[in-house]
């Protein structure tokens, strides 16, 4: 498979995952405060029209520029995440599994 086709497939898969996650929450349970742990996730949130709900993302995310940065794709600052009081943290496969477990232990919803 060519790299461009693989990239296109990967982006489509992430988009569908995010779409499924967000529509699952329905109206009353829709997350109001979202943290994105990956640039592609952030861009997909923009495509879904929920950019106003992003309260934090990584230093690699280009937009929004004025938002709280919580670290890198691999190493995040747990204290910053906790201080932002997110309803949902969307992680990547690169996110440290220990970090994901700590967030879940704190009863913060984490999706991958």
DRENTORKOL-3810 file (N, C-alpha, C; in nm, 4 decimals):
REM DRENTORKOL-3810
@n.u->0.0851; n.v->-0.1174; n.w->0.0000; ca.u->0.0000; ca.v->0.0000; ca.w->0.0000; c.u->0.0901; c.v->0.1243; c.w->0.0000
@n.u->0.0609; n.v->0.2194; n.w->-0.0837; ca.u->0.1402; ca.v->0.3418; ca.w->-0.0908; c.u->0.1236; c.v->0.4220; c.w->0.0377
@n.u->0.2254; n.v->0.5034; n.w->0.0673; ca.u->0.2217; ca.v->0.5833; ca.w->0.1898; c.u->0.1032; c.v->0.6778; c.w->0.1929
@n.u->0.0710; n.v->0.7390; n.w->0.0798; ca.u->-0.0409; ca.v->0.8344; ca.w->0.0771; c.u->-0.1743; c.v->0.7625; c.w->0.1032
@n.u->-0.1889; n.v->0.6428; n.w->0.0493; ca.u->-0.3115; ca.v->0.5659; ca.w->0.0739; c.u->-0.3195; c.v->0.5239; c.w->0.2199
@n.u->-0.2062; n.v->0.4836; n.w->0.2750; ca.u->-0.2019; ca.v->0.4429; ca.w->0.4152; c.u->-0.2349; c.v->0.5610; c.w->0.5056
@n.u->-0.1792; n.v->0.6765; n.w->0.4761; ca.u->-0.2077; ca.v->0.7973; ca.w->0.5536; c.u->-0.3553; c.v->0.8345; c.w->0.5422
@n.u->-0.4097; n.v->0.8255; n.w->0.4246; ca.u->-0.5510; ca.v->0.8563; ca.w->0.4041; c.u->-0.6378; c.v->0.7596; c.w->0.4834
@n.u->-0.6037; n.v->0.6303; n.w->0.4797; ca.u->-0.6790; ca.v->0.5310; ca.w->0.5555; c.u->-0.6706; c.v->0.5601; c.w->0.7044
@n.u->-0.5497; n.v->0.5913; n.w->0.7527; ca.u->-0.5281; ca.v->0.6189; ca.w->0.8956; c.u->-0.6102; c.v->0.7400; c.w->0.9394
@n.u->-0.6086; n.v->0.8459; n.w->0.8631; ca.u->-0.6852; ca.v->0.9664; ca.w->0.8975; c.u->-0.8355; c.v->0.9363; c.w->0.8985
@n.u->-0.8804; n.v->0.8584; n.w->0.8030; ca.u->-1.0225; ca.v->0.8214; ca.w->0.7985; c.u->-1.0609; c.v->0.7388; c.w->0.9199
@n.u->-0.9740; n.v->0.6474; n.w->0.9597; ca.u->-1.0024; ca.v->0.5628; ca.w->1.0755; c.u->-1.0117; c.v->0.6467; c.w->1.2027
@n.u->-0.9201; n.v->0.7406; n.w->1.2189; ca.u->-0.9224; ca.v->0.8274; ca.w->1.3368; c.u->-1.0479; c.v->0.9140; c.w->1.3363
@n.u->-1.0811; n.v->0.9677; n.w->1.2201; ca.u->-1.2011; ca.v->1.0504; ca.w->1.2098; c.u->-1.3256; c.v->0.9710; c.w->1.2493
@n.u->-1.3361; n.v->0.8489; n.w->1.2000; ca.u->-1.4524; ca.v->0.7661; ca.w->1.2315; c.u->-1.4568; c.v->0.7323; c.w->1.3802
@n.u->-1.3405; n.v->0.7069; n.w->1.4398; ca.u->-1.3348; ca.v->0.6790; ca.w->1.5829; c.u->-1.3845; c.v->0.7991; c.w->1.6620
@n.u->-1.3334; n.v->0.9169; n.w->1.6284; ca.u->-1.3750; ca.v->1.0381; ca.w->1.6992; c.u->-1.5232; c.v->1.0665; c.w->1.6778
@n.u->-1.5688; n.v->1.0480; n.w->1.5565; ca.u->-1.7103; ca.v->1.0704; ca.w->1.5282; c.u->-1.7963; c.v->0.9767; c.w->1.6133
@n.u->-1.7558; n.v->0.8515; n.w->1.6214; ca.u->-1.8282; ca.v->0.7549; ca.w->1.7022; c.u->-1.8271; c.v->0.7905; c.w->1.8495
@n.u->-1.7111; n.v->0.8334; n.w->1.8995; ca.u->-1.7014; ca.v->0.8716; ca.w->2.0406; c.u->-1.7911; c.v->0.9900; c.w->2.0727
@n.u->-1.7860; n.v->1.0898; n.w->1.9893; ca.u->-1.8600; ca.v->1.2122; ca.w->2.0176; c.u->-2.0103; c.v->1.1909; c.w->2.0016
@n.u->-2.0513; n.v->1.1160; n.w->1.8995; ca.u->-2.1950; ca.v->1.0940; ca.w->1.8836; c.u->-2.2493; c.v->1.0001; c.w->1.9901
@n.u->-2.1644; n.v->0.9166; n.w->2.0479; ca.u->-2.2076; ca.v->0.8266; ca.w->2.1546; c.u->-2.2513; c.v->0.9044; c.w->2.2777
@n.u->-2.1881; n.v->1.0166; n.w->2.3020; ca.u->-2.2208; ca.v->1.0934; ca.w->2.4212; c.u->-2.3596; c.v->1.1566; c.w->2.4147
@n.u->-2.4148; n.v->1.1703; n.w->2.2957; ca.u->-2.5463; ca.v->1.2311; ca.w->2.2741; c.u->-2.5549; c.v->1.3696; c.w->2.3376
@n.u->-2.6737; n.v->1.4288; n.w->2.3351; ca.u->-2.6875; ca.v->1.5683; ca.w->2.3744; c.u->-2.6508; c.v->1.5972; c.w->2.5198
@n.u->-2.7114; n.v->1.5320; n.w->2.6146; ca.u->-2.6891; ca.v->1.5656; ca.w->2.7553; c.u->-2.5536; c.v->1.5228; c.w->2.8067
@n.u->-2.4981; n.v->1.4181; n.w->2.7511; ca.u->-2.3707; ca.v->1.3672; ca.w->2.7977; c.u->-2.2537; c.v->1.4125; c.w->2.7120
@n.u->-2.2782; n.v->1.5020; n.w->2.6196; ca.u->-2.1735; ca.v->1.5467; ca.w->2.5293; c.u->-2.0643; c.v->1.6171; c.w->2.6083
@n.u->-1.9384; n.v->1.5762; n.w->2.5903; ca.u->-1.8303; ca.v->1.6389; ca.w->2.6672; c.u->-1.8163; c.v->1.7879; c.w->2.6342
@n.u->-1.8092; n.v->1.8668; n.w->2.7381; ca.u->-1.7945; ca.v->2.0114; ca.w->2.7211; c.u->-1.6478; c.v->2.0542; c.w->2.7249
@n.u->-1.5637; n.v->1.9728; n.w->2.7893; ca.u->-1.4229; ca.v->2.0066; ca.w->2.8072; c.u->-1.3390; c.v->1.8874; c.w->2.7593
@n.u->-1.2774; n.v->1.9026; n.w->2.6418; ca.u->-1.2033; ca.v->1.7936; ca.w->2.5781; c.u->-1.0549; c.v->1.8281; c.w->2.5747
@n.u->-0.9726; n.v->1.7280; n.w->2.6053; ca.u->-0.8274; ca.v->1.7416; ca.w->2.5894; c.u->-0.7851; c.v->1.6430; c.w->2.4816
@n.u->-0.7113; n.v->1.6928; n.w->2.3845; ca.u->-0.6600; ca.v->1.6117; ca.w->2.2750; c.u->-0.5121; c.v->1.5838; c.w->2.2990
@n.u->-0.4730; n.v->1.4569; n.w->2.2895; ca.u->-0.3327; ca.v->1.4217; ca.w->2.3095; c.u->-0.2619; c.v->1.3911; c.w->2.1781
@n.u->-0.3136; n.v->1.4456; n.w->2.0686; ca.u->-0.2491; ca.v->1.4270; ca.w->1.9394; c.u->-0.2943; c.v->1.5289; c.w->1.8383
@n.u->-0.2037; n.v->1.5743; n.w->1.7517; ca.u->-0.2388; ca.v->1.6743; ca.w->1.6505; c.u->-0.3490; c.v->1.6291; c.w->1.5557
@n.u->-0.3480; n.v->1.5037; n.w->1.5156; ca.u->-0.4518; ca.v->1.4536; ca.w->1.4254; c.u->-0.5871; c.v->1.4542; c.w->1.4941
@n.u->-0.5872; n.v->1.4196; n.w->1.6208; ca.u->-0.7125; ca.v->1.4213; ca.w->1.6976; c.u->-0.7670; c.v->1.5636; c.w->1.7037
@n.u->-0.6792; n.v->1.6592; n.w->1.7304; ca.u->-0.7213; ca.v->1.7999; ca.w->1.7371; c.u->-0.7817; c.v->1.8437; c.w->1.6044
@n.u->-0.7160; n.v->1.8099; n.w->1.4948; ca.u->-0.7682; ca.v->1.8479; ca.w->1.3629; c.u->-0.9032; c.v->1.7817; c.w->1.3359
@n.u->-0.9182; n.v->1.6564; n.w->1.3771; ca.u->-1.0462; ca.v->1.5881; ca.w->1.3588; c.u->-1.1561; c.v->1.6522; c.w->1.4429
@n.u->-1.1218; n.v->1.6992; n.w->1.5611; ca.u->-1.2205; ca.v->1.7700; ca.w->1.6440; c.u->-1.2665; c.v->1.8980; c.w->1.5744
@n.u->-1.1752; n.v->1.9651; n.w->1.5042; ca.u->-1.2126; ca.v->2.0822; ca.w->1.4251; c.u->-1.3072; c.v->2.0421; c.w->1.3119
@n.u->-1.2764; n.v->1.9314; n.w->1.2456; ca.u->-1.3630; ca.v->1.8847; ca.w->1.1368; c.u->-1.5030; c.v->1.8516; c.w->1.1867
@n.u->-1.5123; n.v->1.8044; n.w->1.3104; ca.u->-1.6414; ca.v->1.7713; ca.w->1.3694; c.u->-1.7146; c.v->1.8936; c.w->1.4232
@n.u->-1.6469; n.v->2.0085; n.w->1.4233; ca.u->-1.7105; ca.v->2.1323; ca.w->1.4670; c.u->-1.7172; c.v->2.1509; c.w->1.6174
@n.u->-1.6303; n.v->2.0854; n.w->1.6913; ca.u->-1.6325; ca.v->2.0983; ca.w->1.8377; c.u->-1.5046; c.v->2.1643; c.w->1.8911
@n.u->-1.4426; n.v->2.2461; n.w->1.8085; ca.u->-1.3178; ca.v->2.3119; ca.w->1.8480; c.u->-1.3343; c.v->2.4012; c.w->1.9709
@n.u->-1.4542; n.v->2.4531; n.w->1.9934; ca.u->-1.4785; ca.v->2.5393; ca.w->2.1089; c.u->-1.4781; c.v->2.4610; c.w->2.2397
@n.u->-1.4785; n.v->2.3292; n.w->2.2333; ca.u->-1.4786; ca.v->2.2452; ca.w->2.3536; c.u->-1.3384; c.v->2.1964; c.w->2.3912
@n.u->-1.2398; n.v->2.2241; n.w->2.3072; ca.u->-1.1026; ca.v->2.1816; ca.w->2.3360; c.u->-1.0436; c.v->2.2758; c.w->2.4406
@n.u->-1.0016; n.v->2.2183; n.w->2.5539; ca.u->-0.9439; ca.v->2.3007; ca.w->2.6610; c.u->-0.7942; c.v->2.2785; c.w->2.6751
@n.u->-0.7406; n.v->2.1769; n.w->2.6094; ca.u->-0.5983; ca.v->2.1510; ca.w->2.6159; c.u->-0.5550; c.v->2.0559; c.w->2.5064
@n.u->-0.4301; n.v->2.0715; n.w->2.4636; ca.u->-0.3734; ca.v->1.9798; ca.w->2.3653; c.u->-0.2206; c.v->1.9823; c.w->2.3745
@n.u->-0.1530; n.v->1.9127; n.w->2.2841; ca.u->-0.0078; ca.v->1.9001; ca.w->2.2924; c.u->0.0642; c.v->2.0181; c.w->2.2270
@n.u->0.1934; n.v->2.0236; n.w->2.2523; ca.u->0.2745; ca.v->2.1312; ca.w->2.1934; c.u->0.2852; c.v->2.1167; c.w->2.0422
@n.u->0.2516; n.v->1.9987; n.w->1.9903; ca.u->0.2583; ca.v->1.9758; ca.w->1.8462; c.u->0.1302; c.v->2.0160; c.w->1.7734
@n.u->0.0256; n.v->2.0438; n.w->1.8468; ca.u->-0.1004; ca.v->2.0848; ca.w->1.7851; c.u->-0.0896; c.v->2.2313; c.w->1.7428
@n.u->-0.1202; n.v->2.2583; n.w->1.6165; ca.u->-0.1040; ca.v->2.3927; ca.w->1.5625; c.u->-0.2157; c.v->2.4875; c.w->1.6036
@n.u->-0.3323; n.v->2.4336; n.w->1.6287; ca.u->-0.4427; ca.v->2.5195; ca.w->1.6677; c.u->-0.5255; c.v->2.4546; c.w->1.7762
@n.u->-0.5936; n.v->2.5295; n.w->1.8527; ca.u->-0.5841; ca.v->2.6750; ca.w->1.8635; c.u->-0.4542; c.v->2.7147; c.w->1.9334
@n.u->-0.3975; n.v->2.8241; n.w->1.8917; ca.u->-0.2667; ca.v->2.8674; ca.w->1.9420; c.u->-0.2729; c.v->2.9118; c.w->2.0882
@n.u->-0.3851; n.v->2.9640; n.w->2.1300; ca.u->-0.3955; ca.v->3.0226; ca.w->2.2640; c.u->-0.4385; c.v->2.9224; c.w->2.3717
@n.u->-0.4484; n.v->2.7959; n.w->2.3375; ca.u->-0.4992; ca.v->2.6967; ca.w->2.4323; c.u->-0.3869; c.v->2.6446; c.w->2.5222
@n.u->-0.4250; n.v->2.5904; n.w->2.6377; ca.u->-0.3296; ca.v->2.5349; ca.w->2.7331; c.u->-0.2599; c.v->2.4125; c.w->2.6723
@n.u->-0.1276; n.v->2.4133; n.w->2.6720; ca.u->-0.0494; ca.v->2.3005; ca.w->2.6205; c.u->-0.0149; c.v->2.2090; c.w->2.7380
@n.u->-0.0393; n.v->2.0791; n.w->2.7211; ca.u->-0.0249; ca.v->1.9858; ca.w->2.8328; c.u->0.0952; c.v->1.8930; c.w->2.8183
@n.u->0.1823; n.v->1.9198; n.w->2.7231; ca.u->0.3017; ca.v->1.8379; ca.w->2.7045; c.u->0.3131; c.v->1.7903; c.w->2.5614
@n.u->0.3828; n.v->1.6771; n.w->2.5444; ca.u->0.4019; ca.v->1.6201; ca.w->2.4115; c.u->0.3037; c.v->1.5060; c.w->2.3899
@n.u->0.3125; n.v->1.4446; n.w->2.2745; ca.u->0.2260; ca.v->1.3312; ca.w->2.2434; c.u->0.2560; c.v->1.2141; c.w->2.3371
@n.u->0.3829; n.v->1.1989; n.w->2.3739; ca.u->0.4253; ca.v->1.0858; ca.w->2.4562; c.u->0.4235; c.v->1.1177; c.w->2.6051
@n.u->0.4738; n.v->1.2345; n.w->2.6409; ca.u->0.4847; ca.v->1.2715; ca.w->2.7830; c.u->0.3957; c.v->1.3915; c.w->2.8123
@n.u->0.2901; n.v->1.3680; n.w->2.8906; ca.u->0.1978; ca.v->1.4756; ca.w->2.9247; c.u->0.2147; c.v->1.5137; c.w->3.0711
@n.u->0.1710; n.v->1.6341; n.w->3.1029; ca.u->0.1762; ca.v->1.6836; ca.w->3.2401; c.u->0.0415; c.v->1.6556; c.w->3.3060
@n.u->0.0397; n.v->1.5557; n.w->3.3926; ca.u->-0.0859; ca.v->1.5152; ca.w->3.4573; c.u->-0.1486; c.v->1.6282; c.w->3.5375
@n.u->-0.0669; n.v->1.7061; n.w->3.6055; ca.u->-0.1198; ca.v->1.8156; ca.w->3.6874; c.u->-0.1954; c.v->1.9161; c.w->3.6014
@n.u->-0.1400; n.v->1.9472; n.w->3.4841; ca.u->-0.2092; ca.v->2.0404; ca.w->3.3942; c.u->-0.3417; c.v->1.9819; c.w->3.3465
@n.u->-0.3398; n.v->1.8540; n.w->3.3127; ca.u->-0.4636; ca.v->1.7901; ca.w->3.2668; c.u->-0.5682; c.v->1.7955; c.w->3.3762
@n.u->-0.5301; n.v->1.7586; n.w->3.4971; ca.u->-0.6244; ca.v->1.7577; ca.w->3.6090; c.u->-0.6786; c.v->1.8976; c.w->3.6349
@n.u->-0.5909; n.v->1.9976; n.w->3.6272; ca.u->-0.6336; ca.v->2.1355; ca.w->3.6546; c.u->-0.7347; c.v->2.1871; c.w->3.5528
@n.u->-0.7354; n.v->2.1297; n.w->3.4323; ca.u->-0.8288; ca.v->2.1731; ca.w->3.3281; c.u->-0.9666; c.v->2.1087; c.w->3.3421
@n.u->-0.9803; n.v->2.0131; n.w->3.4330; ca.u->-1.1082; ca.v->1.9468; ca.w->3.4622; c.u->-1.1798; c.v->1.8981; c.w->3.3351
@n.u->-1.1143; n.v->1.8110; n.w->3.2586; ca.u->-1.1760; ca.v->1.7646; ca.w->3.1336; c.u->-1.2882; c.v->1.6644; c.w->3.1571
@n.u->-1.3855; n.v->1.6639; n.w->3.0658; ca.u->-1.4889; ca.v->1.5611; ca.w->3.0621; c.u->-1.4373; c.v->1.4397; c.w->2.9851
@n.u->-1.3462; n.v->1.4662; n.w->2.8907; ca.u->-1.2942; ca.v->1.3607; ca.w->2.8046; c.u->-1.1507; c.v->1.3927; c.w->2.7646
@n.u->-1.0638; n.v->1.2931; n.w->2.7761; ca.u->-0.9274; ca.v->1.3021; ca.w->2.7249; c.u->-0.9168; c.v->1.1996; c.w->2.6136
@n.u->-0.8783; n.v->1.2449; n.w->2.4941; ca.u->-0.8645; ca.v->1.1531; ca.w->2.3816; c.u->-0.7149; c.v->1.1294; c.w->2.3605
@n.u->-0.6731; n.v->1.0055; n.w->2.3874; ca.u->-0.5321; ca.v->0.9675; ca.w->2.3820; c.u->-0.4984; c.v->0.9031; c.w->2.2478
@n.u->-0.3689; n.v->0.8858; n.w->2.2254; ca.u->-0.3211; ca.v->0.8159; ca.w->2.1065; c.u->-0.2530; c.v->0.6873; c.w->2.1508
@n.u->-0.2136; n.v->0.6076; n.w->2.0547; ca.u->-0.1408; ca.v->0.4847; ca.w->2.0869; c.u->-0.0024; c.v->0.5154; c.w->2.1425
@n.u->0.0445; n.v->0.6388; n.w->2.1245; ca.u->0.1751; ca.v->0.6795; ca.w->2.1771; c.u->0.1687; c.v->0.7277; c.w->2.3219
@n.u->0.0495; n.v->0.7525; n.w->2.3725; ca.u->0.0337; ca.v->0.8001; ca.w->2.5101; c.u->0.0776; c.v->0.6900; c.w->2.6063
@n.u->0.1552; n.v->0.7294; n.w->2.7065; ca.u->0.2058; ca.v->0.6349; ca.w->2.8062; c.u->0.0893; c.v->0.5637; c.w->2.8750
@n.u->0.0863; n.v->0.4304; n.w->2.8715; ca.u->-0.0226; ca.v->0.3553; ca.w->2.9353; c.u->-0.0373; c.v->0.3864; c.w->3.0850
@n.u->0.0717; n.v->0.4185; n.w->3.1519; ca.u->0.0644; ca.v->0.4535; ca.w->3.2947; c.u->-0.0132; c.v->0.5836; c.w->3.3139
@n.u->0.0060; n.v->0.6757; n.w->3.2229; ca.u->-0.0674; ca.v->0.8018; ca.w->3.2281; c.u->-0.2165; c.v->0.7770; c.w->3.2095
@n.u->-0.2511; n.v->0.6927; n.w->3.1148; ca.u->-0.3916; ca.v->0.6607; ca.w->3.0896; c.u->-0.4536; c.v->0.5978; c.w->3.2134
@n.u->-0.3823; n.v->0.5058; n.w->3.2752; ca.u->-0.4337; ca.v->0.4408; ca.w->3.3961; c.u->-0.4522; c.v->0.5402; c.w->3.5104
@n.u->-0.3573; n.v->0.6327; n.w->3.5262; ca.u->-0.3699; ca.v->0.7340; ca.w->3.6320; c.u->-0.4922; c.v->0.8214; c.w->3.6101
@n.u->-0.5151; n.v->0.8598; n.w->3.4849; ca.u->-0.6331; ca.v->0.9412; ca.w->3.4536; c.u->-0.7611; c.v->0.8647; c.w->3.4830
@n.u->-0.7641; n.v->0.7387; n.w->3.4450; ca.u->-0.8823; ca.v->0.6570; ca.w->3.4726; c.u->-0.9031; c.v->0.6389; c.w->3.6227
@n.u->-0.7921; n.v->0.6228; n.w->3.6967; ca.u->-0.8012; ca.v->0.6111; ca.w->3.8424; c.u->-0.8612; c.v->0.7366; c.w->3.9044
@n.u->-0.8377; n.v->0.8513; n.w->3.8393; ca.u->-0.8927; ca.v->0.9786; ca.w->3.8861; c.u->-1.0339; c.v->1.0013; c.w->3.8326
@n.u->-1.0902; n.v->0.9009; n.w->3.7698; ca.u->-1.2253; ca.v->0.9035; ca.w->3.7123; c.u->-1.2402; c.v->1.0070; c.w->3.5999
@n.u->-1.1335; n.v->1.0217; n.w->3.5245; ca.u->-1.1384; ca.v->1.1061; ca.w->3.4053; c.u->-1.1585; c.v->1.0127; c.w->3.2867
@n.u->-1.2589; n.v->1.0408; n.w->3.2068; ca.u->-1.2909; ca.v->0.9580; ca.w->3.0914; c.u->-1.1780; c.v->0.9687; c.w->2.9893
@n.u->-1.1234; n.v->0.8529; n.w->2.9502; ca.u->-1.0151; ca.v->0.8487; ca.w->2.8512; c.u->-1.0589; c.v->0.7593; c.w->2.7370
@n.u->-1.0413; n.v->0.8085; n.w->2.6155; ca.u->-1.0714; ca.v->0.7315; ca.w->2.4955; c.u->-0.9465; c.v->0.7219; c.w->2.4112
@n.u->-0.9337; n.v->0.6091; n.w->2.3418; ca.u->-0.8197; ca.v->0.5899; ca.w->2.2508; c.u->-0.8691; c.v->0.5527; c.w->2.1143
END
